[in-house]
């Protein structure tokens, strides 16, 4: 049996819990509680002229500060929308001649972190603070673990928060309680998701679901997580992308489909990468990458307005403008702009020499496409702070992309760079099944050379293309990076409720 080691404060709280139980006070009563108002709504709507509308309110929340002086006092509770002050008076809640256990044990003994319910009326204190005068008190949950200490101003707002990432990411539930900016980042994430859905739905797109478990990890160049299906006795993979399934739906006659896809890639972790992440992908028939650039500008402009009310968004030390149009530059010109080196006509040997010249370490097993990607990533990508479309990639970098209509050796592809990071990747999609088969076979050659991120051949997808896929444009947008950008968070872990971490060891 595992022994739980308790601090002195935790032991005191358990003693209070036992005392409440002995007095017949339920510390964890049935969940139904008739909340009628929230803190933010009361503060925004209450005026002396509307006093009668707030003569009877019922609020509930977690105790964040307690200035109870024995017979009367103030405390502040935090609900789902903010913080509000509560006024408690013993003579009203435990009048003379009544059993004072409730006051002495539950109210006088309130701990920070306890969850309480209050029925009463709204008034304004002598200091001008909108508060709730308690006429009835209910203990809804006794907190057995003390909240981490933060410093707050007189209004209860945090000005000295807990910043330790080990604590914040492992105990996100506590981080959400004590750090308001954490809650804000996640409410902004919901705004972003809802705005995207509305943007796409009003234009006729259809949201769909595709498999997470796949027998072939297709749609991207990445190392997959693998598992085993016992009933079928076959290996399966967690999806690295949903692209090939969405294209199957376009083949089937749905002209515009999208999905918020939970993807999994068995790769490294850093400030912009997590092994489990969310991507928005959509595919639209009869469109190309020029149309996709235009509508992507419209979407990002709409997102900035929805989250911030302006197209000028603070991100770190920069102000990023999401006002269309965005800059457009080819990947070769981007490398040349930042290094002075023209790599557009180089073969694999020449690219390896450039990597050596620029001190870029590369795997000997990767091919021409990955070499170009490494050179761009190391020398150019970080320089594009304002929204920039990097366009017209080499065919070797893009096995699922249609060949450029006018530039030999290139494909119709763009990546959207913002604040030095890739936010979106889009193509005019390859719909020639013969060309697609040849591209897959080239990927298999790379796999045989030792590239463990090369693509498998998906024979069923090739069969689908043989039925005929209309001209199509598709895009993938990294939702987590987008949320980092628009909520001004420095790390992907700050926009994931529960990022992956090494397992915690308990005594």
C-alpha positions in Angstrom: 0.0 0.0 0.0 1.4 3.4 -1.0 1.8 5.9 1.9 0.7 9.4 1.3 3.0 12.0 2.9 1.1 15.0 4.1 2.3 18.5 4.9 1.3 20.1 8.2 -1.2 22.3 6.4 -2.8 19.3 4.7 -3.1 17.5 8.1 -4.8 20.6 9.6 -7.3 20.6 6.7 -8.1 17.0 7.2 -8.7 17.7 10.9 -11.2 20.4 9.9 -12.9 17.9 7.5 -13.3 15.4 10.4 -14.7 18.1 12.6 -17.2 19.1 10.0 -18.3 15.5 9.6 -18.6 15.0 13.4 -20.9 18.1 13.5 -23.1 16.8 10.7 -21.9 19.3 8.1 -21.5 17.7 4.7 -18.2 18.8 3.1 -19.1 17.3 -0.3 -22.9 17.7 -0.7 -24.9 16.7 -3.7 -23.8 18.6 -6.8 -27.0 20.5 -7.7 -26.7 24.2 -6.6 -28.9 26.9 -8.1 -26.3 29.4 -9.4 -28.1 32.4 -10.9 -25.4 34.9 -11.5 -21.6 35.1 -12.3 -19.1 37.6 -11.1 -18.4 39.3 -14.4 -22.1 39.7 -15.2 -22.8 41.2 -11.8 -20.0 43.7 -12.1 -20.9 44.7 -15.6 -24.7 45.0 -15.1 -25.2 46.2 -11.5 -26.1 49.8 -10.9 -28.0 51.5 -8.1 -30.9 52.0 -10.5 -31.0 48.2 -11.1 -30.7 47.3 -7.4 -34.0 45.4 -7.3 -32.9 43.1 -10.2 -30.0 42.0 -7.9 -32.0 41.7 -4.6 -31.7 37.9 -4.8 -28.7 36.3 -6.3 -27.0 32.9 -6.0 -23.3 32.6 -6.7 -20.7 29.9 -6.2 -16.9 29.7 -6.5 -13.5 29.0 -5.0 -12.3 31.1 -2.1 -9.2 33.1 -3.2 -8.8 35.4 -0.3 -10.2 35.6 3.2 -10.4 38.6 5.5 -12.8 37.2 8.0 -12.4 39.0 11.3 -14.5 36.6 13.4 -17.9 38.3 13.6 -17.8 39.8 10.1 -15.5 40.1 7.2 -14.9 39.8 3.5 -13.7 37.1 1.2 -13.4 36.8 -2.5 -14.5 33.9 -4.6 -13.5 33.0 -8.2 -16.1 31.5 -10.5 -15.9 30.6 -14.2 -15.9 34.3 -15.2 -13.8 36.1 -12.6 -13.7 37.2 -9.0 -16.3 38.9 -6.8 -16.2 40.0 -3.1 -18.5 38.4 -0.5 -19.6 40.0 2.8 -20.3 37.7 5.7 -21.8 38.7 9.0 -22.2 36.2 11.9 -25.3 37.8 13.4 -27.1 37.1 10.1 -25.7 33.7 9.2 -25.7 32.4 12.8 -28.0 34.6 14.9 -27.9 34.5 18.7 -29.5 31.4 20.2 -28.8 29.2 17.2 -26.3 26.4 16.8 -23.0 28.2 15.9 -21.3 25.1 14.5 -21.9 26.2 11.0 -20.2 29.5 11.6 -17.4 28.2 13.7 -16.5 25.2 11.6 -17.5 26.1 8.1 -17.4 29.9 7.8 -14.9 30.9 10.4 -12.7 27.9 9.3 -12.8 28.7 5.6 -9.6 27.8 3.9 -8.3 29.2 0.6 -9.3 26.9 -2.1 -12.7 25.9 -0.5 -15.6 26.0 -2.9 -18.7 27.7 -1.4 -22.2 28.8 -2.4 -23.7 32.2 -1.4 -27.3 33.4 -1.6 -27.8 37.1 -0.9 -28.1 40.5 -2.5 -25.7 42.8 -4.4 -24.5 46.1 -2.9 -21.7 48.5 -3.1 -19.2 48.8 -0.2 -18.0 52.1 1.2 -14.9 51.7 -0.8 -17.0 51.4 -4.0 -16.6 47.7 -4.7 -19.6 45.7 -6.0 -20.1 42.8 -3.6 -22.6 40.2 -2.6 -24.0 40.4 1.0 -24.4 36.8 2.1 -27.7 35.8 3.6 -27.2 32.1 3.2 -23.9 30.1 3.1 -23.2 26.6 1.8 -20.0 24.7 1.9 -19.8 22.9 -1.5 -16.3 21.4 -1.4 -13.6 21.3 1.2 -10.2 21.8 -0.3 -7.6 19.4 1.3 -4.5 20.8 -0.5 -3.4 24.4 -0.1 -3.2 26.5 -3.2 0.3 27.7 -4.3 1.0 31.1 -2.9 0.6 34.1 -5.3 0.5 37.8 -4.5 -2.6 39.7 -5.3 -3.6 43.4 -5.3 -6.5 44.7 -3.3 -9.0 43.7 -6.0 -7.7 40.1 -5.9 -5.8 40.3 -9.2 -2.6 38.4 -9.4 0.6 40.4 -9.8 3.2 37.9 -8.7 2.3 34.5 -10.2 3.7 31.0 -10.0 5.8 30.6 -13.2 7.6 27.3 -12.6 6.8 25.3 -15.8 7.3 21.9 -14.0 4.4 22.8 -11.7 2.3 24.6 -14.3 2.3 21.9 -16.9 2.0 18.9 -14.5 -0.7 20.5 -12.3 -2.6 22.4 -14.9 -5.7 22.3 -12.8 -3.9 24.3 -10.1 -2.3 26.6 -12.7 -5.7 27.4 -14.0 -7.0 28.3 -10.5 -4.2 30.7 -9.6 -2.9 32.2 -12.9 -5.6 34.2 -14.8 -3.5 34.5 -17.9 -3.5 30.7 -18.3 -7.3 30.7 -18.3 -7.3 33.6 -20.8 -5.0 31.7 -23.2 -7.4 28.8 -23.3 -10.6 30.9 -23.7 -8.8 32.6 -26.6 -8.1 29.1 -28.1 -11.8 28.4 -28.0 -12.5 31.7 -29.7 -10.0 30.7 -32.4 -11.6 27.3 -33.0 -15.2 28.8 -33.1 -14.1 31.5 -35.5 -12.6 29.0 -37.9 -15.7 26.9 -37.8 -17.9 29.8 -38.5 -15.6 31.1 -41.3 -15.6 27.7 -43.1 -19.2 26.7 -42.4 -20.6 30.0 -43.8 -18.7 29.4 -47.0 -20.1 26.0 -47.5 -17.4 23.7 -46.0 -18.4 20.5 -44.2 -16.7 19.3 -41.0 -15.9 15.6 -41.1 -14.1 12.9 -39.0 -11.4 10.5 -40.3 -9.6 7.6 -38.6 -7.0 8.2 -35.9 -5.9 4.5 -36.1 -4.5 3.9 -39.6 -2.8 0.8 -41.1 -0.6 3.1 -43.2 0.8 6.4 -41.7 0.3 8.7 -44.7 -0.2 12.3 -45.6 3.1 13.6 -44.2 6.8 12.9 -43.8 7.1 11.9 -40.1 8.0 9.1 -37.8 4.7 7.5 -36.5 3.7 5.9 -33.2 2.9 2.3 -33.7 0.5 -0.1 -31.9 -1.1 -3.5 -32.5 -4.7 -4.4 -33.2 -5.2 -7.7 -31.3 -8.5 -8.8 -33.0 -7.1 -8.4 -36.5 -3.6 -9.3 -35.5 -2.1 -6.4 -37.6 0.0 -3.4 -36.8 -1.6 0.0 -36.7 -0.3 3.5 -36.5 -1.6 6.7 -34.8 -2.2 9.1 -37.6 0.5 11.6 -38.5 -1.9 13.5 -40.8 -5.5 13.1 -42.1 -4.7 14.4 -45.7 -5.2 11.2 -47.7 -8.6 10.4 -46.0 -9.9 13.9 -46.7 -8.8 13.6 -50.3 -10.8 10.4 -50.6 -13.8 12.3 -49.5 -13.2 14.8 -52.3 -13.0 11.9 -54.7 -16.4 10.8 -53.3 -18.0 14.1 -54.2 -17.7 16.4 -51.2 -16.3 19.6 -52.7 -15.1 21.2 -49.5 -14.3 19.2 -46.3 -12.3 20.1 -43.2 -11.3 18.5 -39.9 -9.6 19.5 -36.7 -7.3 16.6 -36.6 -5.5 15.3 -33.5 -2.2 14.1 -34.9 0.7 12.1 -33.4 4.4 12.2 -34.4 7.1 10.3 -32.7 9.6 13.1 -32.8 11.4 15.5 -30.5 9.8 18.0 -28.1 10.6 21.7 -27.8 8.9 25.0 -27.5 7.0 24.6 -30.8 6.7 20.8 -31.0 4.6 18.3 -29.0 4.2 14.7 -30.0 0.4 15.1 -29.8 -1.0 18.2 -31.6 -3.9 19.6 -33.5 -4.0 20.6 -37.1 -6.8 22.0 -39.2 -6.8 20.6 -42.7 -9.3 21.4 -45.5 -9.6 20.5 -49.1 -11.6 22.4 -51.7 -12.4 21.1 -55.2 -11.8 23.3 -58.3 -9.4 25.6 -56.5 -5.6 26.2 -56.6 -2.9 27.5 -54.3 -3.4 31.1 -55.5 -7.0 31.0 -54.3 -5.8 29.3 -51.1 -3.4 32.1 -50.4 -6.2 34.7 -50.8 -8.7 32.9 -48.5 -5.9 32.1 -45.9 -5.3 35.9 -45.7 -9.0 36.4 -45.1 -9.1 33.8 -42.3 -6.1 35.1 -40.4 -7.4 38.6 -40.6 -10.7 37.4 -39.2 -9.0 35.5 -36.4 -7.0 38.6 -35.3 -10.1 40.6 -35.2 -12.0 38.0 -33.3 -9.3 37.6 -30.6 -8.0 41.1 -30.3 -10.4 43.4 -32.1 -7.6 44.6 -34.4 -5.3 43.3 -37.1 -2.3 44.5 -35.3 -1.4 41.9 -32.7 1.4 42.0 -30.1 3.6 38.9 -30.2 6.6 39.0 -28.0 8.6 42.1 -28.9 6.8 42.5 -32.2 3.6 43.9 -33.5 2.4 41.6 -36.3 0.0 42.9 -38.9 -2.6 40.5 -40.1 -4.0 42.9 -42.6 -4.0 41.4 -46.1 -2.2 41.1 -48.5 0.8 39.1 -47.1 4.2 39.1 -48.7 5.0 36.3 -51.2 8.5 35.0 -52.1 9.8 31.7 -53.6 11.8 29.4 -51.3 14.9 29.7 -53.5 14.7 33.5 -53.4 14.2 33.4 -49.6 17.4 31.4 -49.2 19.2 33.8 -51.6 17.8 36.8 -49.8 19.2 35.6 -46.5 22.5 33.9 -47.6 23.4 35.3 -51.0 23.6 31.8 -52.3 21.5 30.6 -55.3 20.6 26.9 -54.7 17.9 26.7 -57.4 20.0 24.7 -59.9 22.1 22.6 -57.4 22.1 18.8 -57.2 22.3 16.8 -54.0 26.1 17.0 -53.9 26.0 20.8 -54.4 23.4 21.1 -51.6 25.6 19.1 -49.2 28.5 21.4 -50.0 26.3 24.4 -49.1 25.3 22.8 -45.9 29.0 22.2 -45.1 29.8 25.8 -46.0 27.0 27.1 -43.7 27.8 24.7 -40.9 24.5 22.9 -41.1 24.7 19.3 -39.8 22.6 17.0 -42.0 21.8 13.3 -42.0 23.7 11.4 -44.7 20.6 9.4 -45.5 18.3 12.3 -46.5 17.8 13.3 -50.1 17.7 16.6 -52.1 14.3 17.7 -50.8 15.2 17.4 -47.1 18.6 19.2 -47.8 16.8 22.2 -49.2 14.4 22.1 -46.3 17.3 22.1 -43.8 19.0 25.0 -45.6 15.8 27.1 -45.6 15.0 26.2 -42.0 18.4 27.2 -40.7 19.1 30.3 -42.7 15.8 31.9 -43.7 12.7 30.7 -41.8 13.3 32.7 -38.6 13.7 36.0 -40.5 10.0 36.2 -41.6 8.3 37.8 -38.7 5.5 39.5 -40.6 3.1 37.1 -42.4 4.9 35.8 -45.5 4.0 33.1 -48.1 7.0 31.0 -49.0 6.0 29.6 -52.4 7.1 27.3 -55.3 8.9 24.5 -53.6 11.1 21.9 -55.4 9.2 18.7 -56.4 11.6 16.6 -54.2 10.2 18.3 -51.1 6.5 17.8 -51.9 5.5 14.2 -52.9 1.7 15.0 -52.7 1.8 18.3 -54.6 0.9 19.1 -58.2 3.8 20.1 -60.5 4.0 23.8 -61.2 2.1 24.9 -64.3 4.9 27.0 -65.6 8.2 26.3 -63.7 10.0 23.1 -64.4 11.1 21.1 -61.3 8.8 23.0 -58.9 5.4 22.4 -57.4 2.5 24.7 -56.5 3.0 24.9 -52.8 3.2 27.5 -50.1 4.1 27.7 -46.4 2.9 30.6 -44.3 5.6 32.0 -42.0 4.7 34.2 -39.1 7.0 35.3 -36.3 9.7 33.1 -37.8 7.7 29.9 -37.7 5.6 27.8 -40.1 1.9 28.3 -39.4 0.4 26.7 -42.6 1.3 24.4 -45.4 -0.8 24.3 -48.6 -0.7 22.8 -52.1 -2.4 22.6 -55.4 -3.0 18.9 -54.8 -1.6 16.2 -57.1 -4.5 14.4 -58.7 -2.6 12.5 -61.4 -2.5 8.8 -60.1 0.4 7.8 -62.3 2.5 10.7 -61.1 1.5 10.1 -57.5 2.5 6.5 -57.7 6.0 7.5 -59.0 6.3 10.0 -56.2 5.5 7.3 -53.6 8.0 5.0 -55.2 10.7 7.7 -54.8 9.7 8.0 -51.1 10.2 4.2 -50.7 13.7 4.6 -52.2 14.4 7.2 -49.5 13.0 4.8 -46.8 15.4 2.1 -48.1 18.3 4.5 -47.7 17.4 4.9 -44.0 15.0 8.0 -44.0 12.5 6.9 -41.3 10.2 9.8 -42.1 9.7 8.9 -45.7 6.2 8.1 -46.8 4.7 4.6 -47.3 2.9 3.7 -50.5 -0.8 3.9 -49.9 -2.3 1.6 -52.5 -5.9 2.3 -51.5 -5.3 6.1 -51.9 -3.9 5.5 -55.4 -6.9 3.4 -56.3 -9.1 6.4 -55.1 -7.2 8.7 -57.4 -7.7 6.4 -60.3 -11.5 7.0 -60.0 -10.6 10.6 -60.5 -10.1 13.5 -58.0 -11.1 16.9 -59.3 -8.6 19.7 -59.3 -8.2 20.5 -55.6 -6.4 22.8 -53.2 -5.6 21.8 -49.6 -4.1 23.4 -46.5 -2.9 22.3 -43.1 -2.8 24.9 -40.3 -1.1 24.2 -37.0 -3.7 25.1 -34.4 -1.4 24.9 -31.4 1.1 27.3 -33.1 -1.7 29.5 -34.2 -3.0 29.7 -30.6 0.6 30.5 -29.4 0.7 33.3 -31.8 -2.7 34.9 -31.2 -2.5 34.5 -27.4 1.1 35.7 -27.2 2.4 32.5 -25.5 6.1 31.6 -25.8 5.7 27.8 -25.7 3.4 25.2 -27.2 3.0 23.8 -23.7 1.3 27.0 -22.7 -1.6 26.4 -25.2 -2.1 22.6 -24.4 -4.1 21.8 -21.3 -2.0 18.7 -20.7 1.3 18.6 -22.6 3.3 15.4 -22.7 6.0 15.1 -20.0 8.1 12.4 -18.4 6.0 10.3 -16.0 6.0 11.7 -12.5 7.3 9.6 -9.7 5.2 9.4 -6.5 6.6 8.2 -3.2 
